[in-house]
Amino acid sequence: MEISSQLKEFGLTNYESKVYVALLGLKQAKVSDIARISSVPRNKIYSVTEALHKKGFIEIIPERVTKFRAVPFRTATQLFISDQQNRLRSLEKSADRISSVLSSIKSEKSGEDSSGEFLIYKSKKLIRRKLRELIDSAASSVLLVVSQKDLNYIVPALRKASEKAEVAVFSTVTEENYTLMDKYSSFATIRHIGQMPPEKVVIIDEKEAFVFETNPPTALYCKEPQFVELMRSFIGTIWNFSTGIDTKLEEIRTGIPHEEIKIIRGDEAIYETSLQSSLTAKREILRAISDDGLENLVKWGVFDAETELATKGVKIRYMLPITKENTPVVKEIMKFAEVRHMGSIPIRVKIIDDVFCSFRQWDGSKPDQIVSTSPPFVNMIRSLYEKVWDGSMSAEKRIESLALSEKLKSEGLDMDEFGPENLVIDYTEDVFESLRKSSAEAKESIAKIISADHLKNIKKHGIVEAEREAARNGVKVRFLFPITRQTLALAKELMEFAEIRHIDSVPVQAKLVDGSHCAVIDYSRGKPMFSAVNSKSFYGMMESYFERKWKRAVPAEKRIKKLLAGKAKVTEGSISLSRFTKEKEKAAVHVDA
């Protein structure tokens, strides 16, 4: 038997088993390592580790990059075993109570009480016959949760029962049946519920309960007081999320939604509600969704509907975790909506025109969704959304950071080391002014690894002068760049105040200042992009990268001597070696002692 099958007996899912076993071998690890070892998709790791933590199988280590550690199996299973033992004790008590009730049951012939009796019906005809019999027997009250189709079969019985008993019906009122429901309200109290539960419930005189469904036909009848009370409590919960018939009829007639809060259950119902609510939007739609939620919006047609709404002037905002995998879809959304990145979306939220909202918490299960048209409730959710939105990252920045991550990863610099939210990139259009300012404000050190093209730009924009002045004030300045025929003159100028070394190629351009400030310069999009990365851990990684390159680089003096002697391998530039050799006597070579 596979270990995952064995762990299932202790309440773990397949993914949870894989992650737990992986952590037992890793001792402690971050998300990227867990995903690699366990073969569980990375976008599932966070929800899986949270579930494992709640079940007592792993511990969370709150470092800069969150790590996880497995709890020894014997210790971890104590919580599960304890829960099972408590459940068994509860079942034993229930068994004793039920046994006592059942043992007191006597046959009708001897006049003994049959209140604890359970009867099962598996025929649609028998179910409807029993339903009518119960209604006919009612003396004081009939309480029903039934569909309109089921209601049609028992209307005559209900009408007759209403002459001696209070009749209350919970059902779904729609544009198709509201005239009929209005008619029924003449002899019964009708309340609307947005989503019918799968089981129908009937309670007679608060003493008898009948629970049934017609597809497949199955029903349970009971007079046991605690069971009847349980069903009454269930209907009480439905009451809290129901709407009076008059209010619902007015909403249908006018098209103006009333204030309500209700629960939607099941993916199909949830996304159908999402689609229909989107179609009512006149001004704006605000969303906070998970990566899985994005896939479902496409699957259930909501994405297409909102794309069309945007063409009609509806302003749409999306907030979601943007990953390498979903970037293509995000770019499609960006064509019609404003998109921002938030690494974790604990609550899925949707707000429409400040008159409708829905939300549900996501913990790896398939929870119910709460929807509301109550203005105070909608305003509260709107306020929460705006606060999170203000603290999120624009999609453009997030996509650029992912591109930067891939570029650095090619050099062995793994951005995943810092977690998805510990890397914050600030962009500026005035690249060279920002670089000049950081050099002018340096107090201790400046270290740069840059390309030949960028070297020319820093001279042109006054950055070299700022660094010369910094060196006069005691700042240690170091440069790593390709020393070629084109950069030779500038290299000699820089050697007057900085330590220079030659590197053949520059896959990643970076600037490190004072042990805390790191900038990455990217020319891959046709113009320089400056990324100031506010992360000490990231600075440490780039500093280590620079020092490795620096250690292997060729000192400028040695490189220049080879160039002047015509012995250096030169691939850059168009000036010929013979012409350069003739002119080399004109060049004064400065070499630091």
KABELUR-V504636 format. One record per backbone hydrogen bond with DSSP energy under -1.0 kcal/mol. CO is the residue of the C=O (numbers start at 1). NH is the residue of the N-H. E is the energy in kcal/mol with one decimal. If there is no record, write none. Layout:
# KABELUR-V504636
CO,NH,E  CO,NH,E
This chain:
# KABELUR-V504636
2,6,-1.7  3,7,-2.7  4,8,-1.3  7,10,-1.7  7,12,-1.5  8,11,-1.8  13,17,-2.5  14,18,-2.1  15,19,-2.5  16,20,-2.4  17,21,-2.6  18,22,-2.2  19,23,-2.3  20,24,-1.9  21,25,-1.3  22,26,-1.7  23,27,-1.6  26,28,-2.7  29,68,-2.5  30,34,-2.1  31,35,-2.7  32,36,-1.9  33,37,-2.4  34,38,-2.9  35,39,-1.5  41,44,-2.0  42,45,-1.0  44,48,-2.2  45,49,-3.2  46,50,-1.9  47,51,-2.1  48,52,-2.5  49,53,-2.3  50,54,-2.2  51,55,-1.6  52,57,-2.7  53,56,-1.2  57,71,-2.9  59,69,-2.4  61,63,-2.1  61,67,-2.0  67,61,-3.1  68,29,-2.0  69,59,-3.4  72,76,-3.0  73,77,-2.4  75,78,-1.0  77,81,-3.2  78,82,-2.7  79,83,-2.2  80,84,-2.3  81,85,-2.6  82,86,-2.5  83,87,-2.3  84,88,-2.5  85,89,-2.5  86,90,-2.3  87,91,-2.6  88,92,-2.5  89,93,-2.2  90,94,-2.6  91,95,-3.0  92,96,-2.3  93,97,-2.5  94,98,-3.5  95,99,-2.8  96,100,-2.1  97,101,-2.3  98,102,-3.4  99,103,-2.5  102,105,-1.2  107,112,-1.4  108,111,-1.1  114,117,-1.6  119,221,-3.0  121,219,-2.0  123,127,-2.6  124,128,-2.3  125,129,-2.3  126,130,-2.6  127,131,-2.2  128,132,-2.2  129,133,-2.2  130,134,-2.4  131,135,-2.1  132,136,-2.5  133,137,-1.5  135,138,-1.0  140,166,-2.5  141,205,-2.7  142,168,-2.6  143,203,-2.8  144,170,-2.5  145,201,-1.6  147,151,-2.4  148,152,-1.7  151,154,-1.0  154,158,-2.6  155,159,-2.9  156,160,-2.0  157,161,-2.6  158,162,-2.1  160,163,-1.3  161,164,-1.9  161,165,-2.0  166,142,-2.9  167,189,-2.8  168,144,-2.5  169,191,-2.6  170,146,-1.7  171,193,-2.0  174,178,-1.6  177,181,-2.7  178,182,-2.4  179,183,-1.6  180,184,-2.1  181,185,-1.7  183,186,-1.5  184,187,-1.9  184,188,-1.1  189,169,-3.5  190,245,-1.5  191,171,-2.4  192,243,-2.3  200,212,-2.4  201,145,-2.8  202,210,-2.7  203,143,-2.5  204,207,-2.7  204,208,-1.8  208,204,-2.3  209,222,-2.4  210,202,-2.0  211,220,-2.9  212,200,-3.3  213,218,-2.6  218,213,-2.3  219,121,-2.2  220,211,-2.6  221,119,-2.3  222,209,-2.9  224,228,-2.3  225,229,-2.5  226,230,-2.0  227,231,-2.0  228,232,-2.2  229,233,-2.2  230,234,-1.9  231,235,-2.2  232,236,-1.9  233,237,-1.7  234,238,-1.6  235,239,-2.4  236,240,-1.4  238,241,-1.2  239,242,-1.6  243,192,-3.8  244,248,-2.3  245,249,-2.8  246,250,-2.1  247,251,-1.9  248,252,-2.3  249,253,-2.4  250,254,-2.3  251,255,-2.6  260,373,-2.4  262,371,-2.7  264,369,-2.8  266,270,-2.7  267,271,-2.8  268,272,-1.8  269,273,-2.3  270,274,-2.1  271,275,-2.3  272,276,-2.5  273,277,-2.6  274,278,-2.0  275,279,-1.7  277,280,-1.1  278,281,-1.8  283,315,-3.2  284,353,-1.6  285,317,-2.6  286,351,-2.3  287,319,-1.3  288,349,-1.9  290,294,-1.8  291,295,-1.5  292,296,-2.0  293,297,-2.0  294,298,-1.6  295,299,-2.4  296,300,-2.7  297,302,-1.1  297,303,-2.0  298,301,-1.0  301,305,-1.6  302,306,-2.3  303,307,-2.0  304,308,-2.0  305,309,-2.0  306,310,-1.9  307,311,-1.0  309,312,-1.2  309,314,-1.9  310,313,-1.5  315,285,-2.3  316,338,-2.4  317,287,-2.1  318,340,-2.2  319,289,-2.4  320,342,-1.4  326,330,-2.5  327,331,-2.6  328,332,-1.3  329,333,-2.2  330,334,-2.4  332,335,-1.0  333,336,-1.9  333,337,-2.0  338,318,-2.6  339,395,-2.1  340,320,-1.9  341,393,-2.5  346,362,-1.8  348,360,-1.6  349,288,-2.6  350,358,-2.2  351,286,-2.7  352,355,-2.8  352,356,-1.3  356,352,-2.8  357,372,-2.6  358,350,-2.2  359,370,-2.5  360,348,-2.9  369,264,-3.4  370,359,-2.3  371,262,-2.6  372,357,-2.2  374,378,-2.9  375,379,-2.9  376,380,-1.9  377,381,-2.2  378,382,-2.5  379,383,-2.4  380,384,-2.0  381,385,-2.5  382,386,-2.5  383,387,-1.7  384,388,-1.9  385,389,-2.8  386,390,-2.3  387,391,-1.0  389,392,-1.5  393,341,-4.6  394,398,-2.4  395,399,-2.8  396,400,-2.2  397,401,-2.6  398,402,-2.2  399,403,-2.1  400,404,-2.7  401,405,-2.4  402,406,-2.1  403,407,-2.1  404,408,-2.8  405,409,-2.4  406,410,-1.3  408,411,-1.5  408,413,-2.4  409,412,-2.0  414,417,-1.5  415,418,-2.0  416,419,-1.4  424,534,-1.8  426,532,-1.8  429,431,-1.9  430,434,-1.8  431,435,-2.1  432,436,-2.5  433,437,-2.4  434,438,-2.1  435,439,-1.7  436,440,-2.4  437,441,-1.8  439,442,-1.1  444,476,-2.6  445,514,-2.0  446,478,-2.6  447,512,-3.1  448,480,-2.4  449,510,-2.0  451,455,-1.9  452,456,-1.6  453,457,-1.5  454,458,-2.3  455,459,-1.2  456,460,-2.2  457,461,-2.2  458,463,-1.8  458,464,-1.5  459,462,-1.2  462,466,-1.5  463,467,-2.1  464,468,-2.1  465,469,-2.2  466,470,-1.9  467,471,-2.1  468,472,-1.8  469,473,-1.2  470,475,-2.3  471,474,-1.8  476,446,-2.8  477,499,-2.4  478,448,-2.0  479,501,-2.0  480,450,-2.4  481,503,-1.0  484,488,-1.0  487,491,-2.6  488,492,-2.3  489,493,-1.7  490,494,-2.5  491,495,-1.8  493,496,-1.2  494,497,-1.7  494,498,-2.2  499,479,-2.3  500,556,-2.1  501,481,-1.7  502,554,-2.2  509,521,-1.6  510,449,-2.4  511,519,-2.5  512,447,-2.5  513,516,-1.9  513,517,-2.4  517,513,-2.7  518,533,-2.2  519,511,-2.5  520,531,-2.1  522,529,-2.1  523,526,-1.7  529,522,-2.3  531,520,-2.2  532,426,-1.6  533,535,-1.6  535,539,-2.3  536,540,-2.4  537,541,-1.9  538,542,-2.5  539,543,-2.8  540,544,-2.2  541,545,-2.0  542,546,-2.8  543,547,-2.6  544,548,-1.9  545,549,-2.1  546,550,-3.0  547,551,-2.3  548,552,-1.3  549,553,-1.0  554,502,-3.9  555,559,-2.1  556,560,-2.9  557,561,-2.1  558,562,-1.7  559,563,-2.0  560,564,-2.8  561,565,-1.6  562,567,-2.6  562,568,-1.4  563,566,-1.3  576,580,-2.1  577,581,-2.5  578,582,-1.9  579,583,-1.5  583,586,-1.2  584,587,-1.1
